[in-house]
Amino acid sequence: MLEEKLTRLPSTSGVYFFKDAEGKVIYVGKAVSLKNRVRSYYHAGAGNSPKVRSLVERAVDFEYIITDNEVEALILESNLIKEHRPRYNILLKDDKSYPYLKISLKEEFPRIQITRNFIRDGSVYFGPYTQVGAIQDTLNLLRKLFPFRTCNQKITKIDGGFGKASRTNRPCLNHHLNQCLAPCSGLVAQEEYLAMIQEVCLFMEGRQEDVVKRIALRMDEASKKLDFENAAKFRDQIKSIELVIEKQKVILKNPSNLDIIAAAAGQGICCAMVFYMRSGKLISREHFLLSNTEDLSNAEIITAFIKQHYNNVDFVPEKILLSGIMEEEKGVVAAWLSCKRGGKVKLCTPRSGENKQLIEMVEKNAVLALREAEITAQKKQFDDQALEELRIELDLQNTPARIECYDISNTQGFENVASMVVYDQGRITPEHYRKFKIRTVEGPNDYACLQEALKRRFLRARQEKELLDSGRLSTKKAGFHRLPDLIIVDGGAGQLSCARQVMRETGFEYIPACSIAKGEEVIYMEEKDEPIRLPSNSPALRLVQRLRDEAHRFALAYHRKLHASNSLSSILNEIKGIGKVRRLALLSAFPSLTAISKATLSELTEVPGMTLPAAQAVYNFFH
């Protein structure tokens, strides 16, 4: 369940990726704190964009890889995006529109800026970048390391040169924060500024070590001149750059193919984690759960794992890093893998250096994956126990595999809605949820609303079955053809009676049904004279309560959305030139009335169907 998984997210940096119902990666992102970033997608009232809301609705699961720092996460994010090409990451279709990092070398004091226009004007361009976020992160990193100017201030010569400060141009705040050398105020010589820009170019070309050497020479020169203030600045700059170089473990200096394998052992279960590096870049990972590993050492577990793993894969890299291996079998395993690859394969157990850091990172991820597996196993055991107890207490013939739970939500009879949440094969499945906007009931009548929702659900099931049998509908597009093994409704004996009436009328009375009354927390069944009272710690009762609460949450969220949309729609009706089509377009493009009122004219114009006069009318209305 996503809610439970969100609570277990670590507060470390890393990369996260959302998956849809088919298991396909649809978005990859990075975070300084995985816990804060991923949970922010699900916060109520977060004011997310339509794209993010669509992502959250489509995503049914997520995974993550922890890293030691944000720089590693940034690089890994880029690699995973290139590997999976997620639909919510790919914003640009044409290479010509990709952004570049431009260094305007033709200017006396060059600037570094983002541009989409590649012009042969003597400037140096780095790119193209397929992700706008990636190029912005790169620019922010450069600003931390090098104090180049970012303003458009025109720099004029004074007394035939740039070396003297202008009385009219005072240094800006960036200079006081040591983030700019203030060439516009004449506080830096042109030669010194151009030397720094050359170091930026070297840094972007991947020659960070050369940059460190150049800055070290300038630091030594400053020290010899007893200019200790500037020497200290150069020293700090060197430390910052060396820190960046040191942290980039997810890109190797040697662009080789490499697998990194580590394991974490638990109670009766073990997790083997494999990181795949291709052409020196970490592109993906995979974990495997192993059983019967009691009383085995890490080396024995790894040795047994690689025998099975590489027996089932087609590609074997030239080098494999291992957290451990049995020395007596290392030679024969290496020979076997070399034969399978058609070339020499080297098995290494690093003790220090960059490779040791890679092993440690894989071990951390293996521990987290093992923890997730243990929690999932415990939850499955609890749910199996709950389902079996439910079968016994409700006198069901079989243990229910699919359970549907229904609830009603409204505000004094206005905006009546119903929700259907589904529990299938031991887990809550949001991809099977359905919501109903009640059409035939006026006023506060929960009984009638429940009956309409159930009637529509069962009639649609019958219709879909006929279409499936005739071949006019595919299983992928059908949403109601699968029938539940048990139906639960939120309420007491009255709600249950109404539900059973509809099920008899539609021919589905053979499906068991029950209701749970909030407050009393007792379960009603039509066949039983007295309600079923289960202990408060009963797994069956907790499961029913969890489904009841989820149905209530889903119905309430839908009701609030409709209520807010209608309130917003009534206000938009007052704007001249905004009809139904444009009103719906605005409601889809912006999450709230506040967002529309704060939107700029250009943002309003970008809404589909909005002309400039219509956008101007909306803007004028709120301003």
C-alpha positions in Angstrom: 0.0 0.0 0.0 1.4 3.3 -1.0 0.5 5.1 2.2 2.5 2.5 4.2 5.5 2.6 1.8 5.6 6.4 2.1 6.0 6.2 5.8 9.1 4.0 5.4 11.0 6.3 3.0 14.5 7.3 4.2 15.5 10.9 4.7 18.6 10.5 2.6 19.4 11.8 -0.9 18.6 9.6 -3.9 16.6 8.9 -7.0 12.9 7.8 -7.1 10.9 6.5 -10.0 7.1 6.1 -10.3 5.6 3.1 -12.1 2.2 2.6 -13.7 -0.1 -0.4 -13.5 1.9 -2.2 -16.1 5.1 -1.8 -14.1 6.5 0.8 -16.6 8.7 3.6 -15.3 6.7 6.8 -16.0 8.8 9.4 -14.1 12.3 9.6 -12.6 13.3 12.3 -10.1 16.0 13.1 -7.6 15.8 14.4 -4.1 18.0 15.7 -1.3 15.5 14.0 1.1 13.6 11.1 -0.5 11.1 11.1 2.3 10.2 14.8 1.9 10.2 14.9 -1.9 8.2 11.8 -2.6 5.6 12.5 0.1 5.1 16.0 -1.3 3.4 14.5 -4.4 0.6 13.1 -2.2 0.0 16.1 0.2 -3.5 17.4 0.1 -3.7 20.9 -1.2 -0.2 20.9 -2.5 -1.2 22.9 -5.5 0.4 20.6 -8.0 0.3 21.3 -11.7 -2.0 19.3 -14.0 0.9 17.3 -15.2 1.9 16.3 -11.6 -1.7 15.4 -10.8 -1.9 13.2 -13.8 1.3 11.5 -12.8 0.1 10.8 -9.3 -3.2 9.4 -10.6 -1.4 7.1 -13.1 1.3 6.0 -10.6 0.5 2.8 -8.6 3.9 2.2 -7.1 7.3 3.7 -6.7 10.9 2.6 -6.1 14.0 4.4 -5.1 17.8 4.2 -5.0 19.7 6.0 -2.2 22.9 7.9 -2.9 25.5 9.5 -0.6 24.7 13.0 -1.9 22.7 15.1 -4.3 25.4 15.3 -7.0 25.3 11.5 -7.3 21.5 11.6 -7.4 21.7 14.2 -10.2 24.0 12.1 -12.3 22.0 8.9 -11.6 18.7 10.6 -12.5 20.1 11.6 -15.9 21.3 8.0 -16.6 17.9 6.5 -15.6 16.0 9.0 -17.7 18.1 8.1 -20.8 17.6 4.4 -20.0 13.8 4.3 -19.4 12.6 7.4 -21.4 9.7 8.0 -18.9 6.7 9.8 -20.4 6.5 12.4 -17.7 10.2 13.3 -18.0 10.3 13.7 -21.8 9.2 17.3 -22.4 11.1 18.1 -25.6 10.5 16.2 -28.9 12.9 18.0 -31.2 16.7 18.1 -30.8 16.7 21.6 -32.1 14.7 22.9 -29.1 17.0 21.3 -26.5 18.6 23.9 -24.2 22.4 24.6 -24.2 24.7 26.2 -21.7 26.2 29.2 -23.5 29.5 31.0 -22.5 29.6 34.3 -24.5 33.3 34.5 -25.1 32.9 37.5 -27.5 32.0 39.7 -24.6 34.8 41.5 -22.7 33.4 39.8 -19.5 31.6 36.7 -20.7 28.4 35.5 -19.1 27.1 32.0 -18.7 23.4 31.5 -19.6 20.8 29.0 -20.8 19.7 29.2 -24.4 17.8 27.2 -27.0 19.4 29.0 -30.0 22.6 27.5 -31.2 24.3 30.3 -33.1 27.9 30.3 -34.4 28.8 33.6 -32.9 32.1 32.7 -31.3 30.4 31.5 -28.0 31.1 28.1 -26.5 28.0 25.8 -26.1 27.7 22.8 -23.9 24.8 20.4 -24.5 22.2 19.8 -25.7 20.5 18.9 -22.4 17.4 16.7 -22.7 16.1 17.9 -19.3 15.6 21.5 -18.4 16.0 20.7 -14.7 19.4 19.1 -15.4 20.8 22.2 -17.1 19.5 24.4 -14.3 21.2 22.3 -11.7 24.4 22.4 -13.7 24.2 26.2 -13.8 23.5 26.4 -10.1 26.5 24.2 -9.4 28.8 26.4 -11.5 27.6 29.5 -9.7 28.6 27.9 -6.4 32.1 27.1 -7.7 32.9 30.1 -9.9 32.0 33.8 -9.2 31.1 34.8 -12.8 28.6 37.6 -13.5 25.0 36.8 -14.2 23.6 40.3 -14.8 23.0 42.2 -18.1 24.8 45.3 -16.9 26.6 47.1 -19.7 30.4 47.4 -18.9 32.1 50.5 -20.2 35.7 51.3 -20.4 37.0 53.9 -17.9 40.2 55.8 -18.8 40.9 53.4 -21.6 40.5 50.2 -19.6 38.2 48.1 -17.3 40.5 48.1 -14.3 39.1 51.1 -12.4 35.8 51.1 -10.6 32.9 53.1 -12.0 31.3 55.7 -9.6 27.9 55.0 -11.1 27.9 51.2 -10.9 28.0 49.9 -7.3 28.6 46.2 -6.6 25.4 44.3 -6.3 24.5 41.8 -3.5 26.1 38.9 -5.4 29.5 40.5 -5.0 29.0 40.9 -1.3 28.1 37.2 -1.1 31.3 36.3 -2.9 29.2 35.0 -5.9 30.4 37.6 -8.4 33.7 39.4 -9.1 31.8 42.6 -10.0 33.3 43.4 -13.3 30.5 46.0 -13.9 32.0 48.0 -11.0 35.6 47.6 -12.3 36.6 45.5 -9.3 38.4 42.8 -11.3 40.8 42.9 -14.2 39.7 41.5 -17.5 42.6 39.1 -17.6 41.7 37.6 -14.2 38.1 37.3 -15.1 38.9 35.6 -18.4 41.2 33.1 -16.6 38.2 32.1 -14.4 36.0 31.7 -17.5 38.6 29.4 -19.0 38.5 27.3 -15.8 34.7 27.1 -16.2 35.2 25.7 -19.7 37.7 23.1 -18.5 35.3 22.1 -15.7 32.5 21.6 -18.2 34.8 19.5 -20.4 35.3 17.1 -17.5 38.9 18.3 -16.8 38.3 19.1 -13.2 41.8 18.1 -12.1 43.3 20.7 -14.5 41.0 23.3 -13.0 42.3 22.4 -9.5 45.9 22.7 -10.6 45.3 26.1 -12.2 43.6 27.5 -9.1 46.3 26.0 -6.9 48.9 28.0 -8.8 46.9 31.2 -8.3 46.6 30.4 -4.6 50.3 30.0 -4.4 50.9 33.3 -6.2 48.5 35.1 -3.8 50.3 33.6 -0.8 53.7 34.8 -2.1 52.3 38.3 -2.4 50.9 38.0 1.2 47.4 38.4 -0.2 46.0 35.8 2.3 42.4 36.9 1.8 42.4 35.9 -1.9 44.5 32.8 -1.2 41.8 31.7 1.3 39.1 32.1 -1.4 41.1 30.0 -3.9 41.7 27.4 -1.2 37.9 27.1 -0.5 37.2 27.0 -4.2 39.6 24.1 -4.6 37.9 22.2 -1.7 34.5 22.7 -3.3 35.6 21.4 -6.7 37.5 18.4 -5.1 34.3 17.6 -3.2 32.3 17.5 -6.4 34.9 15.2 -8.1 35.0 12.9 -5.0 31.2 12.6 -4.9 30.7 11.6 -8.5 30.9 7.8 -7.9 28.0 7.0 -10.2 30.2 7.9 -13.2 33.5 6.0 -13.5 36.7 7.5 -14.9 37.1 4.3 -16.9 34.1 4.0 -19.2 33.8 0.2 -18.9 30.9 -2.2 -18.3 30.6 -3.3 -14.7 28.2 -5.2 -12.4 28.3 -4.4 -8.6 26.9 -7.1 -6.3 26.3 -7.0 -2.5 23.9 -8.8 -0.2 22.1 -8.2 3.1 20.9 -11.0 5.3 17.8 -11.1 7.5 15.8 -13.6 9.4 15.3 -16.5 7.0 15.6 -14.3 4.0 18.4 -12.5 2.1 18.5 -9.8 -0.5 21.1 -9.7 -3.3 21.4 -6.3 -5.0 22.9 -5.8 -8.5 23.9 -2.4 -9.9 24.5 -2.3 -13.6 27.1 0.2 -15.0 27.4 0.5 -18.7 30.0 2.6 -20.4 31.0 3.9 -17.0 27.5 5.0 -16.1 25.1 3.5 -13.5 21.9 2.9 -15.5 19.8 0.5 -13.4 19.6 -1.9 -10.5 17.8 -5.1 -9.6 17.3 -7.0 -6.4 16.7 -10.7 -5.7 15.3 -12.4 -2.6 17.1 -15.6 -1.6 15.8 -18.2 0.9 17.5 -21.0 2.8 20.5 -18.7 3.6 20.6 -19.4 7.3 24.0 -19.9 8.8 25.7 -18.9 5.5 28.4 -16.3 5.3 28.2 -13.3 3.0 30.8 -14.9 0.7 28.8 -18.1 0.5 25.6 -16.2 -0.3 27.3 -14.1 -3.0 29.0 -17.2 -4.6 25.7 -19.1 -4.7 23.9 -16.1 -6.1 26.2 -15.3 -9.0 26.1 -18.9 -10.2 22.3 -18.8 -10.5 22.1 -15.1 -11.7 24.6 -15.3 -14.6 23.3 -18.7 -15.7 20.0 -16.8 -16.6 21.5 -13.7 -18.3 22.8 -13.2 -21.8 25.3 -10.4 -21.1 28.3 -10.7 -18.8 30.5 -7.6 -18.2 34.3 -7.7 -18.2 34.4 -6.9 -14.5 32.2 -7.7 -11.5 32.7 -6.1 -8.1 31.6 -8.3 -5.2 31.1 -7.6 -1.5 32.6 -11.1 -1.0 33.2 -14.5 -2.7 34.5 -17.9 -1.6 38.2 -17.9 -2.5 38.3 -21.6 -3.3 35.6 -21.1 -6.0 36.7 -17.7 -7.3 38.9 -19.2 -10.1 36.4 -21.7 -11.4 33.5 -19.1 -11.4 35.7 -16.6 -13.2 36.6 -19.2 -15.8 33.0 -20.1 -16.3 31.9 -16.5 -16.7 34.8 -15.9 -19.1 33.7 -18.8 -21.3 30.1 -17.5 -21.2 31.2 -14.0 -22.2 33.8 -15.0 -24.8 36.4 -12.9 -23.1 38.2 -12.5 -19.8 36.0 -11.7 -16.7 37.6 -10.3 -13.6 36.0 -10.8 -10.2 37.1 -8.3 -7.6 36.4 -7.7 -3.9 37.6 -4.1 -3.3 39.0 -3.2 0.0 39.5 0.6 -0.5 39.1 3.4 -3.0 36.3 4.3 -5.4 35.2 0.6 -6.0 34.9 0.1 -2.2 32.6 3.1 -2.1 30.5 1.6 -4.8 30.1 -1.6 -2.9 29.1 0.3 0.2 26.4 2.2 -1.7 25.0 -1.1 -3.1 25.0 -2.6 0.4 23.0 0.3 1.7 20.4 -0.2 -1.0 20.4 -4.0 -0.3 19.6 -3.4 3.4 16.7 -1.1 2.4 15.3 -3.5 -0.1 15.5 -6.3 2.5 13.7 -4.2 5.0 10.9 -3.6 2.4 10.7 -7.3 1.6 10.4 -8.2 5.3 7.7 -5.7 5.9 5.8 -6.9 2.8 6.1 -10.5 4.0 4.8 -9.6 7.4 1.9 -7.7 5.9 1.1 -10.6 3.6 1.0 -13.0 6.5 -1.2 -10.6 8.5 -3.6 -10.1 5.5 -3.7 -13.9 4.9 -4.7 -14.3 8.5 -7.3 -11.6 8.2 -8.9 -13.1 5.1 -9.1 -16.5 6.6 -10.6 -15.1 9.8 -13.1 -13.1 7.7 -14.1 -16.3 5.8 -14.8 -18.1 9.1 -16.7 -15.2 10.8 -18.9 -14.5 7.8 -19.5 -18.2 7.0 -18.1 -17.8 3.4 -17.5 -20.8 1.2 -14.1 -19.6 0.0 -11.5 -17.1 1.1 -12.3 -13.8 -0.7 -9.7 -12.9 -3.2 -11.3 -9.6 -4.4 -13.2 -7.4 -2.1 -15.1 -4.2 -3.0 -16.0 -1.5 -0.5 -18.5 1.3 -1.1 -19.2 4.7 0.6 -21.3 7.8 -0.1 -20.2 11.5 0.4 -22.2 14.7 0.1 -22.8 18.1 1.8 -26.4 18.2 2.9 -27.5 16.4 -0.2 -25.5 18.5 -2.7 -22.8 16.9 -4.9 -23.8 13.3 -4.1 -20.9 10.9 -5.0 -20.1 7.3 -4.3 -16.7 5.5 -4.2 -15.7 1.9 -4.9 -12.3 0.8 -3.6 -10.8 -2.6 -4.4 -8.7 -5.1 -2.4 -7.4 -7.8 -4.7 -5.0 -10.6 -4.2 -3.8 -9.4 -0.8 -3.3 -5.7 -1.6 -5.3 -2.5 -2.2 -5.4 -1.8 -5.9 -6.0 1.9 -6.7 -5.9 1.2 -10.5 -9.2 -0.6 -10.0 -10.9 2.1 -8.0 -14.1 3.7 -9.4 -16.0 6.8 -8.5 -19.7 7.6 -9.3 -21.3 11.0 -9.6 -24.9 10.3 -8.5 -27.3 11.3 -11.2 -30.8 10.4 -10.1 -30.9 11.3 -6.4 -31.7 14.8 -5.1 -31.1 15.7 -1.5 -29.5 13.8 1.4 -30.5 10.2 0.7 -27.5 7.9 1.3 -29.7 4.8 0.8 -30.8 5.8 -2.7 -27.3 7.0 -3.6 -25.8 3.6 -2.6 -28.4 1.8 -4.6 -27.7 3.9 -7.8 -23.9 3.2 -7.5 -24.3 -0.5 -7.0 -26.9 -0.8 -9.8 -24.6 1.0 -12.2 -21.7 -1.2 -11.2 -23.6 -4.5 -11.8 -25.3 -3.4 -15.0 -22.0 -2.3 -16.4 -20.5 -5.7 -15.4 -23.2 -7.5 -17.3 -22.8 -5.2 -20.3 -19.0 -5.6 -20.4 -19.3 -9.4 -20.2 -21.5 -9.4 -23.2 -19.1 -7.2 -25.1 -16.1 -9.4 -24.1 -17.9 -12.6 -25.1 -18.7 -11.1 -28.5 -15.1 -9.8 -29.0 -16.2 -6.1 -29.2 -14.3 -5.1 -26.1 -10.8 -5.9 -25.0 -10.0 -7.0 -21.4 -7.6 -4.1 -21.1 -10.3 -1.6 -21.6 -12.9 -3.3 -19.4 -13.2 -2.0 -15.9 -16.2 -3.8 -14.3 -16.2 -7.3 -15.8 -14.4 -8.8 -12.7 -16.9 -9.5 -10.0 -16.0 -9.3 -6.3 -16.0 -12.3 -3.9 -17.3 -10.0 -1.1 -18.9 -6.6 -1.0 -18.6 -4.2 2.0 -20.7 -1.1 2.5 -20.1 1.7 5.0 -23.1 1.9 7.3 -25.5 -0.2 9.3 -28.3 -2.7 8.7 -30.2 -0.1 6.6 -27.4 0.4 4.1 -26.9 -3.4 3.9 -30.6 -4.0 3.2 -30.6 -1.4 0.4 -27.5 -3.0 -1.2 -28.9 -6.5 -1.0 -32.1 -5.3 -2.7 -30.2 -4.0 -5.7 -28.1 -7.2 -5.9 -31.3 -9.3 -6.0 -32.8 -7.1 -8.7 -29.7 -7.3 -10.9 -29.2 -11.0 -10.4 -26.0 -10.8 -8.3 -27.5 -11.8 -4.9 -25.1 -14.8 -4.8 -22.2 -12.5 -4.0 -21.8 -12.2 -0.2 -22.2 -8.7 1.3 -21.8 -7.1 4.7 -21.7 -3.6 6.3 -19.7 -2.1 9.0 -21.2 0.6 11.3 -18.8 3.4 12.2 -18.6 4.0 16.0 -19.9 0.6 17.1 -17.5 -1.1 14.7 -19.8 -4.1 14.3 -20.4 -6.1 11.1 -23.9 -6.8 9.8 -24.9 -9.6 7.5 -28.4 -10.2 6.2 -28.4 -13.8 7.1 -27.5 -13.2 10.8 -30.0 -11.8 13.3 -27.3 -10.3 15.5 -24.3 -8.2 14.4 -20.9 -9.8 14.4 -18.6 -8.3 17.1 -14.9 -8.9 16.7 -12.1 -8.1 19.1 -10.5 -4.7 18.5 -7.2 -6.4 17.7 -8.8 -8.8 15.2 -7.0 -8.9 11.8 -10.3 -9.4 10.0 -11.8 -6.3 11.7 -8.8 -4.2 11.0 -8.9 -5.2 7.3 -12.6 -4.3 7.0 -11.9 -1.0 8.8 -9.0 -0.2 6.5 -11.2 -0.7 3.4 -14.0 1.3 5.0 -11.7 4.2 5.8 -10.1 4.1 2.3 -13.6 4.2 0.6 -14.5 7.1 2.8 -11.3 9.0 1.9 -11.7 8.3 -1.8 -15.4 9.4 -1.8 -14.6 12.5 0.3 -11.7 13.6 -2.1 -14.0 13.2 -5.1 -16.8 15.2 -3.4 -14.4 18.0 -2.4 -13.0 18.2 -6.0 -16.5 18.5 -7.5 -17.6 21.0 -4.9 -14.5 23.2 -5.5 -14.9 22.9 -9.3 -18.5 24.0 -9.2 -17.7 26.9 -6.8 -14.9 28.0 -9.1 -17.0 27.4 -12.2 -19.7 29.8 -10.8 -17.2 32.5 -10.3 -15.7 32.0 -13.8 -19.3 32.4 -15.2 -19.1 36.0 -14.3 -16.2 36.7 -16.7 -17.3 37.9 -20.1 -16.1 35.7 -22.9 -15.5 32.6 -20.8 -17.9 29.9 -21.8 -18.2 26.3 -20.9 -15.3 25.1 -23.0 -12.8 27.7 -21.7 -14.1 27.3 -18.2 -13.4 23.6 -18.3 -10.0 24.3 -19.8 -9.1 26.6 -17.0 -10.3 24.1 -14.4 -8.1 21.5 -15.9 -5.0 23.7 -16.2 -5.0 25.2 -12.7 -5.6 23.4 -9.4 -7.5 26.2 -7.6 -9.1 29.6 -7.9 -6.1 31.1 -6.2 -3.8 29.6 -8.9 -6.0 31.2 -11.6 -6.0 34.5 -9.9 -2.2 34.5 -9.6 -1.6 33.3 -13.1 0.2 35.7 -15.5 -1.2 36.8 -18.8 1.2 34.5 -20.7 0.3 31.5 -18.5 -3.4 32.1 -19.1 -2.8 32.4 -22.9 -1.1 29.0 -22.9 -4.3 27.3 -21.7 -5.8 25.3 -24.7 -8.6 27.3 -26.3 -7.7 30.6 -24.7 -7.2 33.6 -27.0 -5.3 36.7 -26.0 -8.6 38.8 -25.4 -10.1 35.9 -23.3 -6.9 35.6 -21.3 -6.9 39.4 -20.8 -10.5 39.3 -19.6 -9.6 36.6 -16.9 -6.5 38.5 -15.9 -8.4 41.9 -15.6 -11.2 40.2 -13.6 -8.8 39.1 -10.8 -6.6 42.2 -10.9 
